[in-house]
Amino acid sequence: METNILSDLAVKAHSLDAISASLDRRLKRIDWSFSQRSKAAAIEGIHPYPAKFIGDIPRAFIDALPIPPGTAVLDPFCGSGTTLMEAQRAGLPSVGIDLNPIACLIARVKTAPLPEGFADIVQQIISKARNIHSLPPPDIPNINHWFKPEIQLAVGALAQTMAEPAYASWLDQLRAALSSILVRVSNQDSDTRYAAIEKKVARGDVFDMFATAAARLERALLERLWGLPTASVLEANTLEVQPSEIGMGVGLVVTSPPYPNAYEYWLYHKYRMWWLGFDPISVKEKEIGARAHFFKKNPHTADLFVHQMKGAFELIDNVLVKGGFVCFVVGRSKIHGQIINNGNIIHQVATEIGLEPVSRFERVISATRKSFNLSHANIKTETIIVLQKN
């Protein structure tokens, strides 16, 4: 009998190896640079977001991998919700987690129905806000450096009006529209350059830009030609989320985690957070990989990233069903002149908890993709790692 059991195990192991090899070949046949990428859906452009995950990546994983039926897609670092949106397009439920409240706001708007009457509500709010001619100074640090007084009044009037209880049903969409224009009406040079410049923007322009942004958002949401399966967005630190909060079995994880000394999401969204009533300082303190963490008195190191990824994989392992897949897309880091291969870190942490490697390869990033930290993290390729729970 023992011989038969060993023989059966050998057959099963051989079968799993063959399946894994087949999946590896299938994945490597995909053009991961997406050089022939079709025009992105309008919904991807409703709000600026630095280093945004392009929809082609999660879509390719969803199409290529045999996801266990009846399971959900999880993105534990979901950013602006690209993975969740692609899961919806494929008819799959999904869960996203992100620490950044602006990211969560965008993700919710992308994946939620648009309540009726949005255009009329926008006009009501603009009309009310135009008639507000004075407000207490906003309790926002260094506000006069980044926003002219007349711009402060217009933005504050819009934010105050849309927060009225009568507009609660549309609040996410209204906030997203306002948030999307805040850099353009401020003195900040752009979403990817944190420097103050003089801009010819007047109070009335704020209302006009808000109306245009709201109309663009409405068109994008109405153009969605797919159903809207459940997409839950948890505004939380992934390392503190409990498995019970995910609420369903996960068959596919697709994510691109923040990694050391690469992008500072909190920095480029901090005034958006302040205007909308969030706390960017608390986000900064917990944001994985934020550049500021590597240039303080007791700087972070790559070892901390290893610890953080162990925490993320502990959650993943608890919610991932047998046969489920984990797909990470990650670039290298440069810390005080030293190159850190984050792909190796992800691979090591994942295999230590028993996930089986399926495929690993490099993805060339399109030369037209903009990066706003070229001096210290000019990333040309990303490592793609695919694993399975057997």
Buried (B, 14 or more C-beta within 10 A) or exposed (E): EEEEEEEEEEEEEEEEEEBBEEBBEBBEEBEBBBEEEEEEBBBBBBBBBBBBBBBBBBBBBBEBBEBBEEBBBBBBBBBBBBBBBBBBBBEBBBBBBBBBBBBBBBBBBBBBEBEEEBEEBBEBBBEBBBEBEEBEEBEBEEBEEBBBEBBBBBBBBBBBBBBEEEBEEBBBBBBBBBBBBBBBBBBBEBBBEBEEEEBEBEBEBBBEBBBEBBBBBBEBBEEBEEEEBBBBBBBBBBBEBEBEBBEBBBBBBBBBBBBBBBBBBBBBBBBBBBBBEBEBEBBBEBBBBBBBBBEEEEEBBBEBBBEBBBBBBEBBBEBBBEBBBBBBBBBBBBBEEEEBBBBBBBBEBBBEEEBBBBBBBEBEBEEEEEBBBEEBBEBEBBBBBBBBBB
